[in-house]
Amino acid sequence: MELSYTAAEIGFREEVRTWLAEAMPAEMKKRAEDGANFEQSEVMEWHKILYKKGWVAPNWPEEVGGPGWDVARRSIFQEECVRANTPGLSPFGLGMVGPLLIQYGSDEQKNRFLPKILAGEEVWCQGYSEPNAGSDLANLQLRADKDGDDYILNGQKTWTTYAQYADWIFVLCRTSGEGKKQEGITFLLADMNSTEGIEVKPFLTTGGTLAFSETWFKDARVPQANRVGPEGGGWSMAKALLGHERTGIGGIAESSRALTQAKQIAQRTPIGNSTLFEDSNFRQRIARKEMRLRSIEIMQLRQLSAAQLGHAPGAESSVLKIVGTEMQQETMELCMDAMGHNAMGWLDSPQEALPSYQQAIASQFNYLRAATIYGGSNEIQKNIIAKQMLRMPGA
């Protein structure tokens, strides 16, 4: 098993790094260097820049507009985007429903949706979780009852990330209560702009951002032509999407960037006649995080190596999700500790009160408290590992 990058892959990394530095508009680059949060308009501006380059959908095949990269190049590209702190594109169209349509969608669905996802002309959000169906997703209750050529949807979704900006939503809904709970789930696409009966209510996170929404469906009429796959076949597609989502949630590159931030802050935080970075106890904390992060990076390389051979992410993605999200929380906590009393600053604090590179850290720290919950809580991931990786033969 090869756990190092080839010369060609290293050259590709340099190509990506150089292009990112040249392609980002000056104001966007300044905000990236400051670690600022990007507005939706800036995210879509960056989407269009990547689309023009042909790099907006790293995991799409060439025949539908992707660059045709292998998994190593996809990973390198993602790492370099995080390193440059480029605006993070919404994953719901490009990384989730797009690949699902490529694999399971009809020709009509592919022709209708893929070009607009690629060009950023239609923004998507995800309708999975409900108030009583989070990690226990099979417990979802959003009803979809047939009426002529349509489904009538009634119920609620929650944690629908940035639904207030979305044109379309893909939902898991219950079309049958017979048999196992998973067997009655269907995958539907709903137009949020023209469908009456869909209401979105954003709410604040503890990070002070309107990242999430509650989404209500009241007699919302969705054409049966918008069903992806067979009726009752939604659970298999949901599992496939979640496997890839959990691998990405690991956030190795994000943790590496946060660790770099912690060092920068410590170097600028005075303690007597020296700095926090010169404190031996703090340096030990940094060293422990660096060693642990390196071990997680090796784990990710093992998964990349397996993926190069055509193996889809299995229970190993749950391992990476656990250790990766815990590392994200730990590195942001290190940043907060390094900031000292400045960690009490907030997004609405006067700009002169904090150095620009510190202004978003408190918000990120709070937001990432949820990292061990979303995408399936880490407790659920441990159950998956126990069942699929640790079970004794014949048990």
C-alpha positions as CSV (number, residue, x, y, z in Angstrom):
1,M,0.0,0.0,0.0
2,E,1.5,3.3,-1.1
3,L,1.1,6.0,1.5
4,S,3.1,8.8,-0.1
5,Y,2.4,11.1,-3.1
6,T,4.0,10.6,-6.4
7,A,6.1,13.2,-8.2
8,A,3.2,13.9,-10.5
9,E,0.9,14.4,-7.6
10,I,3.4,16.8,-5.9
11,G,3.6,18.7,-9.2
12,F,-0.2,18.9,-9.3
13,R,-0.2,20.3,-5.8
14,E,2.1,23.1,-6.9
15,E,-0.1,23.8,-9.9
16,V,-3.2,24.1,-7.7
17,R,-1.4,26.3,-5.1
18,T,-0.1,28.7,-7.7
19,W,-3.5,29.0,-9.5
20,L,-5.4,29.6,-6.3
21,A,-3.0,32.4,-5.3
22,E,-3.5,34.0,-8.7
23,A,-7.2,33.4,-9.2
24,M,-8.6,34.8,-6.0
25,P,-9.8,38.5,-6.3
26,A,-7.8,40.9,-4.2
27,E,-10.5,41.6,-1.7
28,M,-11.4,37.9,-1.3
29,K,-7.7,37.1,-0.8
30,K,-7.4,39.7,1.9
31,R,-10.4,38.2,3.7
32,A,-8.9,34.8,3.3
33,E,-5.7,35.9,4.9
34,D,-7.6,37.4,7.8
35,G,-9.5,34.2,8.3
36,A,-12.8,36.1,7.9
37,N,-16.2,34.5,7.2
38,F,-17.4,34.8,3.6
39,E,-20.9,36.0,2.6
40,Q,-23.1,33.9,0.3
41,S,-22.4,36.3,-2.6
42,E,-18.7,35.7,-2.2
43,V,-19.2,31.9,-2.1
44,M,-21.1,32.0,-5.3
45,E,-18.5,34.4,-6.9
46,W,-15.8,31.8,-6.1
47,H,-18.1,29.0,-7.4
48,K,-18.2,30.8,-10.8
49,I,-14.4,31.3,-10.9
50,L,-13.9,27.6,-10.3
51,Y,-16.5,26.7,-12.8
52,K,-14.8,28.8,-15.5
53,K,-11.5,26.9,-14.7
54,G,-13.3,23.6,-14.8
55,W,-12.4,22.7,-11.2
56,V,-15.7,23.3,-9.5
57,A,-16.7,19.6,-9.2
58,P,-13.6,17.7,-8.3
59,N,-15.4,14.3,-7.9
60,W,-17.4,14.5,-11.1
61,P,-16.4,12.5,-14.2
62,E,-15.3,14.4,-17.3
63,E,-18.4,13.4,-19.3
64,V,-20.7,15.4,-17.1
65,G,-18.4,18.4,-16.7
66,G,-15.9,17.4,-14.0
67,P,-12.1,17.4,-14.3
68,G,-11.8,13.6,-14.2
69,W,-9.4,13.6,-11.3
70,D,-8.5,10.5,-9.3
71,V,-9.1,10.5,-5.5
72,A,-5.5,11.6,-4.7
73,R,-5.9,14.7,-6.8
74,R,-9.3,15.5,-5.4
75,S,-7.8,15.3,-1.9
76,I,-4.8,17.5,-2.8
77,F,-7.2,20.1,-4.3
78,Q,-9.3,20.1,-1.2
79,E,-6.2,20.5,1.1
80,E,-4.9,23.4,-1.0
81,C,-8.3,25.2,-0.9
82,V,-8.3,24.9,2.9
83,R,-4.7,26.0,3.1
84,A,-5.5,29.1,1.0
85,N,-8.8,29.6,3.1
86,T,-10.8,29.9,-0.1
87,P,-14.6,30.3,0.3
88,G,-16.1,26.9,1.1
89,L,-18.6,25.9,-1.6
90,S,-21.9,24.3,-0.6
91,P,-21.5,20.5,-0.7
92,F,-25.1,19.7,-1.2
93,G,-25.3,20.2,-5.0
94,L,-21.7,19.5,-6.1
95,G,-20.8,16.8,-3.5
96,M,-24.1,15.1,-2.7
97,V,-27.1,15.3,-5.0
98,G,-25.0,15.8,-8.1
99,P,-23.0,12.5,-7.7
100,L,-26.3,10.8,-6.7
101,L,-28.0,11.9,-9.9
102,I,-24.9,10.8,-11.9
103,Q,-25.2,7.3,-10.4
104,Y,-29.0,6.9,-10.0
105,G,-30.8,9.7,-11.9
106,S,-32.7,9.3,-15.1
107,D,-31.4,10.9,-18.3
108,E,-34.1,13.6,-17.9
109,Q,-33.0,14.3,-14.4
110,K,-29.3,14.5,-15.3
111,N,-30.0,16.8,-18.2
112,R,-32.2,19.0,-16.1
113,F,-30.2,19.4,-13.0
114,L,-26.5,18.7,-13.5
115,P,-25.6,21.6,-15.8
116,K,-27.3,24.1,-13.4
117,I,-25.6,22.6,-10.3
118,L,-22.2,22.8,-12.1
119,A,-22.7,26.4,-13.2
120,G,-24.0,27.6,-9.8
121,E,-27.3,28.6,-11.3
122,E,-29.3,26.6,-8.7
123,V,-28.3,26.2,-5.1
124,W,-29.2,23.1,-3.1
125,C,-29.8,22.1,0.5
126,Q,-30.3,18.8,2.3
127,G,-33.5,17.6,4.0
128,Y,-32.5,14.6,6.1
129,S,-32.7,15.3,9.9
130,E,-36.0,15.9,11.7
131,P,-36.7,16.9,15.4
132,N,-37.0,13.2,16.3
133,A,-34.8,11.8,13.6
134,G,-31.2,12.9,13.8
135,S,-28.7,10.2,14.3
136,D,-31.7,7.8,14.2
137,L,-32.5,8.9,10.6
138,A,-34.7,5.9,9.9
139,N,-37.2,7.3,12.3
140,L,-38.0,10.2,9.9
141,Q,-41.7,11.1,9.6
142,L,-42.0,13.6,6.7
143,R,-45.0,12.1,4.8
144,A,-45.1,11.9,1.0
145,D,-48.6,10.6,-0.1
146,K,-49.4,10.0,-3.8
147,D,-52.0,12.1,-5.5
148,G,-52.2,11.7,-9.2
149,D,-48.8,12.4,-10.7
150,D,-47.6,14.1,-7.5
151,Y,-46.5,13.4,-3.9
152,I,-48.1,15.6,-1.2
153,L,-45.5,16.4,1.5
154,N,-46.4,17.2,5.1
155,G,-43.9,17.4,8.0
156,Q,-40.7,19.1,9.1
157,K,-37.0,19.0,8.5
158,T,-34.4,20.6,10.7
159,W,-30.7,21.5,10.5
160,T,-31.2,22.3,6.8
161,T,-28.0,24.1,6.3
162,Y,-28.4,27.5,4.5
163,A,-31.8,26.6,3.3
164,Q,-32.6,30.3,3.1
165,Y,-30.3,30.6,0.1
166,A,-31.4,27.3,-1.7
167,D,-33.4,26.9,-4.8
168,W,-33.9,23.2,-4.4
169,I,-33.9,20.7,-1.6
170,F,-33.4,16.9,-1.7
171,V,-35.4,15.2,1.0
172,L,-35.8,11.7,2.5
173,C,-39.5,11.2,3.1
174,R,-41.8,8.4,4.2
175,T,-43.9,6.8,1.5
176,S,-44.8,3.7,3.4
177,G,-45.1,2.6,7.0
178,E,-45.0,-1.1,6.2
179,G,-42.1,-3.4,7.0
180,K,-38.8,-2.2,8.3
181,K,-38.6,1.6,8.8
182,Q,-35.8,1.9,6.2
183,E,-37.9,0.2,3.5
184,G,-40.5,3.0,3.5
185,I,-38.1,5.8,2.7
186,T,-38.0,7.6,-0.7
187,F,-35.6,10.2,-2.1
188,L,-37.3,13.3,-3.6
189,L,-36.2,16.6,-5.2
190,A,-38.4,19.7,-4.4
191,D,-38.3,23.1,-6.0
192,M,-38.2,25.6,-3.1
193,N,-39.0,28.7,-5.2
194,S,-42.1,27.5,-7.0
195,T,-43.6,24.9,-4.6
196,E,-46.3,26.3,-2.4
197,G,-46.3,25.0,1.2
198,I,-42.6,25.0,1.8
199,E,-41.5,27.5,4.5
200,V,-37.9,28.1,5.7
201,K,-37.1,29.6,9.2
202,P,-33.4,30.2,9.8
203,F,-32.1,30.1,13.4
204,L,-28.9,31.2,15.1
205,T,-26.2,28.8,16.0
206,T,-24.1,29.2,19.2
207,G,-21.5,30.5,16.8
208,G,-23.6,33.5,16.1
209,T,-24.4,32.6,12.5
210,L,-27.6,31.7,10.6
211,A,-26.1,28.5,9.3
212,F,-29.2,26.3,10.0
213,S,-32.9,26.4,9.3
214,E,-36.1,24.6,10.1
215,T,-38.0,23.7,6.9
216,W,-41.7,23.1,7.0
217,F,-43.8,21.2,4.4
218,K,-47.6,21.8,4.4
219,D,-49.4,20.1,1.5
220,A,-46.4,20.8,-0.7
221,R,-46.9,19.2,-4.1
222,V,-43.9,17.5,-5.7
223,P,-44.0,15.7,-9.0
224,Q,-43.4,12.0,-8.9
225,A,-40.9,12.6,-11.8
226,N,-38.7,14.2,-9.1
227,R,-38.2,10.9,-7.4
228,V,-34.7,9.6,-7.6
229,G,-34.5,5.8,-7.8
230,P,-37.4,3.5,-6.9
231,E,-40.1,4.3,-4.3
232,G,-38.8,2.9,-1.0
233,G,-35.2,2.9,-2.3
234,G,-34.1,6.1,-0.6
235,W,-32.3,4.5,2.3
236,S,-29.6,2.9,0.1
237,M,-28.9,6.2,-1.5
238,A,-28.8,8.0,1.9
239,K,-26.2,5.6,3.2
240,A,-24.0,6.0,0.2
241,L,-24.1,9.8,0.6
242,L,-23.4,9.6,4.3
243,G,-20.3,7.5,3.8
244,H,-18.7,10.2,1.7
245,E,-20.0,13.0,3.9
246,R,-18.4,11.4,7.0
247,T,-15.0,11.1,5.4
248,G,-15.1,14.8,4.4
249,I,-16.3,15.9,7.8
250,G,-13.0,14.6,9.3
251,G,-11.5,17.9,8.3
252,I,-7.8,17.0,8.4
253,A,-6.8,20.1,6.4
254,E,-9.0,22.3,8.6
255,S,-7.3,21.0,11.7
256,S,-3.9,21.6,10.2
257,R,-4.9,25.2,9.4
258,A,-6.2,25.7,13.0
259,L,-3.0,24.4,14.4
260,T,-1.0,26.9,12.4
261,Q,-3.3,29.6,13.6
262,A,-2.7,28.6,17.2
263,K,1.1,28.9,16.7
264,Q,0.7,32.3,15.1
265,I,-1.5,33.6,17.9
266,A,0.9,32.1,20.6
267,Q,3.9,33.9,18.9
268,R,2.0,37.2,19.2
269,T,0.7,36.7,22.8
270,P,3.0,38.3,25.3
271,I,3.9,36.7,28.6
272,G,6.2,38.9,30.6
273,N,9.3,39.4,28.5
274,S,8.6,36.5,26.1
275,T,5.6,35.0,24.3
276,L,3.2,32.2,24.9
277,F,4.9,30.2,22.1
278,E,8.1,30.1,24.2
279,D,6.2,28.6,27.2
280,S,7.3,24.9,27.4
281,N,3.9,23.6,28.6
282,F,2.1,25.3,25.6
283,R,4.7,24.0,23.2
284,Q,4.1,20.5,24.5
285,R,0.4,20.9,23.8
286,I,1.2,21.9,20.3
287,A,3.6,19.0,19.8
288,R,1.0,16.4,21.0
289,K,-1.6,17.8,18.6
290,E,0.9,17.7,15.7
291,M,1.7,14.1,16.4
292,R,-1.9,13.1,16.7
293,L,-2.8,15.0,13.5
294,R,0.0,13.2,11.6
295,S,-1.4,9.9,12.7
296,I,-4.9,11.0,11.4
297,E,-3.3,12.1,8.1
298,I,-1.8,8.7,7.7
299,M,-5.2,7.1,8.3
300,Q,-6.7,9.4,5.6
301,L,-3.9,8.4,3.2
302,R,-4.8,4.7,3.8
303,Q,-8.4,5.4,2.9
304,L,-7.2,7.3,-0.2
305,S,-5.1,4.4,-1.2
306,A,-8.0,2.0,-0.8
307,A,-10.2,4.4,-2.8
308,Q,-7.7,4.4,-5.6
309,L,-8.3,0.7,-5.9
310,G,-12.0,1.2,-6.2
311,H,-13.1,0.5,-2.6
312,A,-16.0,2.7,-1.4
313,P,-15.7,4.2,2.1
314,G,-17.1,1.7,4.6
315,A,-16.9,1.7,8.4
316,E,-13.4,3.2,8.1
317,S,-15.1,6.5,7.3
318,S,-16.7,6.4,10.8
319,V,-13.3,6.1,12.4
320,L,-12.0,9.1,10.5
321,K,-15.2,11.0,11.3
322,I,-14.6,10.4,15.1
323,V,-11.0,11.3,15.3
324,G,-11.1,14.0,12.8
325,T,-14.0,16.0,14.4
326,E,-12.4,15.6,17.8
327,M,-9.2,17.0,16.4
328,Q,-11.0,20.0,14.9
329,Q,-12.5,20.8,18.3
330,E,-9.2,20.3,20.1
331,T,-7.2,22.6,17.7
332,M,-9.8,25.4,17.9
333,E,-9.7,25.1,21.7
334,L,-6.0,25.5,21.5
335,C,-6.5,28.7,19.5
336,M,-9.0,30.0,22.1
337,D,-6.5,29.3,24.9
338,A,-3.7,31.1,23.0
339,M,-5.9,34.2,22.7
340,G,-6.4,34.5,26.4
341,H,-8.9,37.3,27.2
342,N,-9.3,38.1,23.5
343,A,-11.2,34.8,23.2
344,M,-14.2,36.6,24.7
345,G,-14.4,38.7,21.5
346,W,-17.3,38.0,19.1
347,L,-18.4,38.6,15.5
348,D,-20.1,41.9,16.5
349,S,-17.1,43.2,18.5
350,P,-15.5,46.4,17.3
351,Q,-13.1,45.6,14.5
352,E,-10.2,47.3,16.3
353,A,-10.7,45.2,19.4
354,L,-9.2,42.1,17.9
355,P,-6.5,41.4,15.3
356,S,-8.2,40.5,12.0
357,Y,-6.9,37.0,12.0
358,Q,-8.5,36.3,15.4
359,Q,-12.0,37.8,14.8
360,A,-13.8,34.6,13.6
361,I,-12.1,32.1,16.0
362,A,-14.7,32.3,18.8
363,S,-17.5,31.7,16.3
364,Q,-15.7,28.8,14.8
365,F,-15.0,27.3,18.2
366,N,-18.7,27.4,19.1
367,Y,-19.8,26.2,15.7
368,L,-17.5,23.2,15.8
369,R,-19.0,21.9,19.1
370,A,-21.5,20.4,16.7
371,A,-18.9,18.6,14.6
372,T,-19.1,15.5,16.7
373,I,-22.9,15.5,16.2
374,Y,-23.7,16.3,12.6
375,G,-23.2,13.7,9.9
376,G,-24.3,11.1,12.5
377,S,-23.1,11.6,16.1
378,N,-19.8,10.1,17.2
379,E,-21.7,7.7,19.5
380,I,-23.5,6.4,16.4
381,Q,-20.2,6.0,14.6
382,K,-18.9,3.9,17.5
383,N,-21.9,1.6,17.1
384,I,-21.1,1.3,13.4
385,I,-17.5,0.4,14.1
386,A,-18.5,-2.1,16.7
387,K,-20.9,-3.9,14.4
388,Q,-18.9,-3.8,11.2
389,M,-15.2,-3.8,12.2
390,L,-14.9,-5.2,15.8
391,R,-17.5,-8.0,15.7
392,M,-16.0,-11.5,16.2
393,P,-16.3,-13.9,13.2
394,G,-19.5,-15.9,13.6
395,A,-20.9,-13.5,16.2
